[in-house]
Amino acid sequence: MRRIGESMKSVALFILAAVALAAPAAAQERLRVDITGGIAAPMPIAIPPMPTPNAVGTAAGNTAELGRQVAEIVTNDLRNSGLFSPIRPGALRPVSYPEVTSPNFGYWSGTGATALVQGFVQANGDGTLTVGCYLYDVFARTELDRQGFVVTPQYWRRAAHKCADTVYTRLTGEGPYFDSRVVYVSETGPKANRIKRLAIMDQDGANHRFLTNGQSTVLTPRFAPNMQTIVYMSYDGERPRVYVYDIGSGRQRLLVNQPNMTFAPRFSPDGRYVVFSMSVGGNTDIYRVPTSGGTPQRLTNAPGIDTGGSYSPDGRQIVFESDRGGGQQLYVMNADGSNQRRISFGGGRYATPVWSPRGDLIAFTKIGGGFRIGVMSPNGSGERILTNAWQDEGPTWSPNGRVIMFFRTAQGSGRTDLWSVDLTGVNERRIPTPLDGSDPAWSPLLP
C-alpha cells in the first residue's frame, strides 16, 4: 500500500494488479510510439467508456457515469501528450462488462485503432471504488498490460491519470507524468497593477484552488520533493523575502530572517536545503539554508547578480544565471559553491535555468529578439530552442523530463498564460487556468 501524502493520511491508493503479459516479439516491436521523430503520425488508439458491473450511486457519482468520465480523462491525457490520436468517442460502440477482459478484436481493428484501452469502474462494499485498466494490441490481439486501482471516491481522477500513465509508459518507454500537480502564480487585474496569488491544480487543470488571497504579491513558487510544502517569494511587508507554505495546514513561515532582499528559492532534491539569492551591499549572491531555517551559507562571491539556482537531480551540482561577465549567462557549480564555470555561449542572454529530473538537460529562457524556451546539455552543448513566441519564460519540467511547462506573455495586453511543449518542440499547447497564470512549477509524480 502506498500513501498519497501527509495531507491525505486517511486515504490510500494501491495497485491490485500490475501484470505485463508477454506478447509476440513482432507485436511488441510494432506497437511502439516513436518519441523522437517529431510526432508526424500519433498512434490511433480507442478508449471506449468504461462499463460497471452494477450501476450504483457513490459519493463521486454513479459508477456508470464515472466510467465515461474516467475514459474521457485517459483520452485527454493521451491526446495532450501529442503522441496519441484517440478515436472519436461517437464512433465507438459501448462495451459490456464481460468484454473488458475479452475484447472483440475484429470490431476494434475496423475502427482504425492500433491500441485499445478498456476498463471498468466498480463500487466496493467499504465505500471505495475499483478502477480497472487494460491495454491491448489490436493487431496482435494481445493484452499488453493491466492495472487496478482502489481509491476513495474523492480521488477517482487519480485512478484515471494512473491508467493513462500505464498506457503512456508501456507504449512509449518513457516514465509517467499525468498523475502530478502544478503550483503557479494566478494573475488578475490591469497590466500596471496585477494581483498575484498562489494557486495549485492537477496537471490537467482540474481540482484547482487558491492558496493565498492576493493581499501580498507572490512569485516563483517551487514544490518540496515530498510535495507537502512550497517555497516562494512574497512582498509581504513591501520587502521581497522567501517563505515556506504548508499545503496541508495553510500556514506560512519566513525562511530567512534577514533584513536583506531574498528571492528565487528552490529546494534541494533531498529536501534538506533551500537554495536562494540574497542581496547584500549592492551585490546579489546565491546562498543555501536548511529547510528548517538557520544561518545561510554563501555559495557565490562574484560582482553582479547571481540568481536562479537549480540543483541537479543527484544534488551534486547547481546551475544558475549570472551577469558577472557583463550579461546574463548560465553557470554550473558544485553544490558547495566550488568549481564555478560558464556553460552558455550561444549568443544573447540566458535566464531561469532548471535541471531536468533525468539529469540530461537544462531548460532555460533565451533572451534576444524575444523570449524563448530552450534546452542544452549540462556541459552547454546541444542547445535547442523549442518555442518561438513573443515572450515565453520560466520553464519547469514534467516528472519524466519529457515535457516543459512555461508561461507566455501576450504582447500589448501583458496577459499571461501557462503553456507546455515537449522536447521535439512540436506539441505545444495552452494549459487551462481560471485566470491568467505565470511562474509554474511541476510537482514530482504523486506517491
C-alpha positions in Angstrom: 0.0 0.0 0.0 1.3 3.5 -0.8 0.4 6.7 0.9 -0.9 9.6 -1.2 0.6 12.2 1.1 0.8 13.6 4.6 -2.2 15.8 4.0 -4.2 12.6 2.9 -3.1 10.2 5.6 -6.5 8.6 5.9 -6.6 7.8 2.2 -4.7 5.0 0.4 -4.4 4.2 -3.2 -2.8 0.9 -4.1 -2.2 -1.4 -7.0 -4.4 -4.5 -7.2 -2.6 -6.0 -10.2 0.3 -4.8 -12.3 0.8 -7.5 -14.9 2.5 -7.1 -18.3 1.7 -10.3 -20.1 4.0 -11.5 -22.8 3.2 -10.6 -26.3 4.8 -11.9 -29.5 8.1 -10.1 -30.2 6.8 -8.7 -33.5 3.7 -7.2 -31.9 5.8 -5.6 -29.2 8.1 -4.0 -31.8 5.2 -2.8 -33.9 3.1 -1.3 -31.1 5.6 1.4 -30.0 5.3 5.1 -30.2 8.2 7.0 -31.9 9.0 9.8 -29.4 12.0 11.2 -31.3 10.6 11.7 -34.9 8.6 14.8 -34.5 5.2 13.2 -33.9 4.4 13.0 -37.6 1.7 10.4 -37.0 0.3 10.0 -33.5 -0.8 6.4 -32.7 -4.5 5.8 -33.3 -6.0 4.5 -30.0 -9.5 3.5 -28.9 -10.7 4.3 -25.4 -14.4 3.5 -25.0 -16.4 4.4 -21.9 -15.7 2.0 -19.1 -18.6 -0.2 -18.0 -19.6 -1.1 -14.5 -20.8 -4.5 -13.2 -23.5 -2.7 -11.2 -24.5 0.9 -11.7 -24.8 2.4 -8.3 -24.5 5.8 -6.7 -21.4 6.8 -4.9 -20.0 10.0 -3.3 -18.3 10.7 -6.6 -21.4 9.9 -8.7 -23.0 6.9 -10.4 -20.5 4.3 -11.4 -21.8 4.2 -15.0 -21.2 8.0 -15.4 -17.8 7.6 -13.7 -16.8 5.0 -16.3 -17.5 7.6 -19.0 -15.5 10.3 -17.2 -12.5 8.0 -16.5 -12.3 7.1 -20.2 -12.6 10.8 -21.0 -9.7 11.7 -18.7 -7.5 8.9 -20.1 -8.4 10.2 -23.6 -7.5 13.8 -22.9 -4.2 12.8 -21.1 -3.0 10.7 -24.1 -4.2 13.2 -26.7 -2.5 16.1 -24.9 0.8 14.2 -24.9 0.8 14.7 -28.7 1.8 11.0 -29.2 -1.7 9.5 -29.5 -4.7 10.1 -31.7 -7.8 8.8 -29.8 -10.7 7.6 -32.0 -13.7 10.0 -31.7 -15.9 8.7 -28.9 -19.1 8.9 -31.0 -17.5 6.4 -33.4 -17.2 3.8 -30.8 -19.9 1.4 -29.6 -20.5 0.7 -25.9 -18.5 -2.1 -24.2 -20.2 -4.6 -21.9 -18.5 -5.6 -18.6 -17.6 -9.1 -19.8 -15.9 -7.6 -22.9 -13.3 -5.7 -20.8 -11.2 -8.8 -20.4 -12.3 -10.4 -23.7 -12.2 -7.7 -26.5 -13.9 -8.1 -29.8 -10.7 -7.5 -31.8 -12.5 -7.9 -35.1 -14.6 -4.8 -34.3 -11.7 -2.7 -32.9 -9.5 -3.4 -35.9 -12.3 -1.9 -38.1 -12.1 1.4 -36.2 -8.6 2.0 -37.3 -7.2 1.8 -33.8 -3.8 0.3 -33.3 -4.1 0.1 -29.5 -7.2 -0.4 -27.2 -7.7 0.8 -23.7 -10.6 -0.8 -21.8 -11.5 -0.9 -18.1 -14.3 -0.8 -15.6 -15.5 1.1 -12.5 -16.9 -0.8 -9.6 -18.3 0.3 -6.2 -17.0 -1.7 -3.3 -18.8 -2.5 0.0 -16.4 -0.4 2.1 -17.2 2.8 0.1 -14.1 2.7 -2.1 -14.0 2.4 -5.9 -12.1 -0.1 -8.0 -10.9 1.2 -11.4 -9.6 -1.4 -13.8 -7.3 -0.6 -16.7 -6.4 -2.9 -19.6 -4.2 -2.2 -22.6 -4.4 -4.3 -25.8 -2.5 -4.6 -29.1 -5.4 -4.7 -31.6 -3.4 -6.2 -34.5 -1.7 -8.8 -32.4 -4.9 -9.4 -30.4 -2.8 -9.5 -27.3 -3.1 -8.0 -23.8 -0.1 -5.8 -23.1 -0.7 -4.5 -19.6 -3.4 -4.4 -16.8 -3.6 -2.5 -13.6 -6.2 -2.0 -11.0 -6.6 0.9 -8.5 -8.7 1.1 -5.3 -9.4 4.7 -4.3 -11.8 6.6 -2.1 -14.4 8.4 -4.3 -12.7 11.8 -3.9 -9.6 10.5 -5.7 -11.2 8.8 -8.6 -9.5 11.2 -11.0 -6.1 10.0 -9.8 -7.0 6.5 -10.9 -7.8 7.8 -14.3 -4.5 9.6 -14.6 -2.7 6.4 -13.4 -4.4 4.4 -16.1 -3.2 7.0 -18.7 0.3 6.8 -17.2 0.2 3.0 -17.6 -0.7 3.2 -21.3 1.8 6.0 -22.0 4.7 4.3 -20.2 4.0 0.9 -21.9 3.8 2.3 -25.4 6.5 4.9 -25.3 9.1 3.6 -22.9 9.0 6.9 -21.1 8.3 7.4 -17.4 4.8 8.5 -16.3 3.8 12.1 -15.6 0.0 12.5 -15.8 -0.6 11.9 -12.0 1.1 15.1 -10.9 0.3 18.6 -9.8 1.3 22.2 -10.7 1.7 25.2 -8.5 1.7 28.6 -10.2 1.0 32.3 -9.8 -2.6 33.2 -10.6 -2.8 36.8 -12.0 -5.7 39.2 -12.5 -6.1 43.0 -12.8 -4.7 45.7 -15.1 -1.2 45.4 -16.5 0.2 48.0 -14.2 -1.4 46.7 -11.1 -1.6 42.9 -11.2 -2.9 40.9 -8.2 -0.7 37.7 -7.9 -1.6 34.8 -5.6 -0.5 31.2 -5.3 -2.7 28.5 -6.9 -2.4 24.7 -7.2 -4.1 22.2 -9.5 -3.7 18.9 -11.2 -1.5 18.9 -14.3 -4.6 18.9 -16.5 -6.1 21.9 -14.7 -8.6 20.0 -12.5 -9.0 20.3 -8.7 -7.9 24.0 -8.9 -7.7 26.0 -5.7 -6.1 29.2 -4.5 -3.6 29.1 -1.6 -3.1 32.8 -0.9 -5.6 35.7 -1.0 -3.6 38.1 -3.2 -3.0 40.7 -0.5 0.7 40.3 -1.0 2.4 39.7 -4.4 3.9 36.3 -4.7 6.5 34.9 -7.2 8.4 31.7 -8.1 6.6 29.0 -6.1 8.5 25.7 -6.0 7.5 22.3 -4.6 9.4 20.4 -1.9 10.3 16.9 -3.0 7.7 15.5 -0.7 5.1 17.9 -2.2 3.8 18.9 1.3 5.4 22.4 1.3 6.0 25.1 -1.2 8.8 27.7 -1.1 8.2 31.1 -2.8 9.0 34.8 -2.7 6.5 37.2 -1.3 6.4 41.0 -1.0 4.7 40.7 2.4 5.6 44.0 4.3 6.8 45.5 1.0 10.1 43.6 1.2 10.8 40.6 -1.0 11.5 37.7 1.2 11.4 33.9 1.0 8.6 32.0 2.7 7.6 28.3 3.1 4.0 27.4 2.8 2.5 24.2 4.3 -0.1 22.9 1.9 -2.0 20.8 4.5 -2.4 23.5 7.2 -2.2 26.6 5.0 0.4 28.1 7.3 3.4 30.0 6.1 6.7 31.0 7.8 9.6 33.2 7.0 12.6 31.1 5.9 15.4 33.6 6.3 15.1 36.2 8.9 17.4 38.8 7.4 17.0 42.5 6.7 18.1 41.9 3.1 16.0 41.1 0.0 15.8 37.3 -0.6 14.3 35.7 -3.6 14.4 32.9 -6.3 14.2 29.9 -3.9 14.3 26.2 -4.8 14.5 23.0 -2.7 17.4 20.6 -2.9 16.5 17.1 -4.2 16.6 15.6 -0.7 14.5 18.4 0.7 17.1 19.3 3.3 18.1 22.7 1.9 16.7 25.7 0.0 19.0 27.5 -2.4 18.1 31.2 -2.9 19.5 34.6 -3.7 20.2 37.4 -1.3 21.2 41.0 -2.0 23.7 42.3 0.4 25.5 45.7 0.0 24.5 46.0 -3.7 25.7 42.6 -4.6 23.5 39.5 -5.1 24.8 36.0 -4.5 23.4 32.5 -4.1 23.1 31.0 -0.7 21.7 27.9 0.8 19.9 27.4 4.2 18.4 24.3 5.9 14.7 23.9 5.2 14.1 24.4 8.9 15.8 27.8 8.8 19.1 29.0 10.3 22.2 30.8 9.1 22.5 31.0 5.3 25.7 29.7 3.7 27.1 31.8 0.9 27.9 29.8 -2.3 28.9 32.5 -4.8 31.0 35.6 -4.4 31.2 37.4 -7.7 30.4 41.0 -8.6 26.9 41.5 -10.0 23.8 39.3 -9.8 23.9 35.6 -9.2 20.4 34.0 -9.1 18.1 31.3 -10.3 19.8 28.3 -8.7 18.6 24.8 -9.6 20.0 21.6 -8.3 20.9 18.6 -10.5 18.8 15.5 -9.6 21.6 13.9 -7.6 22.1 17.1 -5.6 25.8 17.4 -6.5 25.7 20.5 -8.8 23.7 23.7 -9.1 23.0 25.6 -12.3 22.4 29.3 -12.0 22.4 32.6 -14.0 24.9 35.4 -13.5 25.8 38.7 -15.2 29.4 38.6 -13.8 30.7 38.6 -17.4 28.6 41.6 -18.5 25.4 39.8 -19.5 23.1 37.1 -18.2 24.7 33.7 -18.8 24.4 30.2 -17.3 26.9 28.8 -15.0 27.3 25.4 -13.2 29.0 24.9 -9.8 29.3 22.1 -7.3 26.7 22.1 -4.5 29.2 23.6 -2.1 29.9 26.5 -4.4 33.2 25.3 -5.8 34.2 24.9 -9.5 32.1 27.6 -11.0 32.1 27.6 -14.8 30.1 29.2 -17.6 28.2 26.8 -19.9 26.2 29.1 -22.2 27.9 30.5 -25.3 25.2 30.7 -27.9 24.8 34.4 -28.2 22.1 36.5 -26.5 21.2 36.2 -22.8 20.1 33.2 -20.7 17.9 33.1 -17.6 15.8 30.9 -15.3 17.7 27.6 -15.7 16.2 24.4 -14.3 17.8 21.0 -14.4 15.8 18.1 -15.9 14.7 15.4 -13.4 16.5 12.9 -15.7 19.7 15.0 -15.3 20.4 15.0 -19.1 19.3 18.5 -19.9 18.9 22.1 -18.6 15.9 24.2 -19.7 16.3 27.9 -19.8 14.8 31.2 -21.1 16.7 32.6 -24.1 16.6 36.4 -24.4 17.4 38.1 -27.7 14.8 39.0 -30.3 12.2 37.9 -27.8 12.0 35.4 -25.0 12.0 31.7 -25.9 12.3 28.4 -24.2 15.4 26.2 -24.9 17.3 23.3 -23.6 21.0 22.3 -23.5 23.2 19.6 -22.0 24.7 20.3 -18.6 28.1 21.0 -20.3 26.5 23.6 -22.6 26.4 21.5 -25.8 23.4 20.7 -28.0 21.5 23.9 -27.5 18.0 23.7 -29.0 15.2 26.4 -29.0 11.7 24.9 -28.5 9.4 27.9 -28.8 9.2 31.0 -30.9 6.6 33.3 -29.4 7.0 37.0 -28.3 7.7 36.2 -24.6 8.0 32.7 -23.3 9.8 32.2 -20.0 10.0 30.3 -16.7 10.4 26.7 -17.7 9.6 23.8 -15.4 9.9 20.0 -16.1 7.3 17.3 -16.0 8.3 14.4 -13.6 9.5 12.3 -16.5 11.7 15.0 -18.1 9.8 14.8 -21.4 7.6 17.9 -21.3 8.3 21.5 -20.3 5.7 23.9 -18.9 6.3 27.7 -19.0 4.3 30.9 -19.2 3.7 33.1 -22.2 3.0 36.9 -22.0 0.8 38.4 -24.7 2.3 41.4 -26.5 0.4 44.6 -25.6 -2.0 43.4 -23.0 0.6 41.8 -20.7 -1.8 38.9 -20.0 0.0 35.7 -19.1 -1.0 32.0 -19.7 0.6 28.7 -19.0 1.7 26.6 -21.9 3.6 23.3 -22.4 5.9 21.9 -25.1 7.6 18.6 -25.4 11.2 18.0 -26.3 10.5 17.8 -30.0 9.2 21.4 -29.9 6.2 20.2 -31.9 3.4 19.5 -29.4 2.8 23.0 -27.9 -0.5 23.6 -26.1 -2.1 26.0 -23.6 -2.9 24.8 -20.1 -6.3 25.9 -18.8 -6.5 28.1 -15.7 -9.4 30.1 -14.4 -7.4 33.4 -14.6 -4.1 34.4 -16.1 -1.1 32.3 -14.9 2.7 32.6 -14.6 5.7 31.1 -12.8 4.5 27.4 -13.0 6.3 24.6 -11.1 5.6 21.0 -11.8 5.5 18.5 -8.9 7.2 15.1 -8.9 4.9 12.2 -9.6 2.4 11.8 -6.8 3.1 8.9 -4.4 
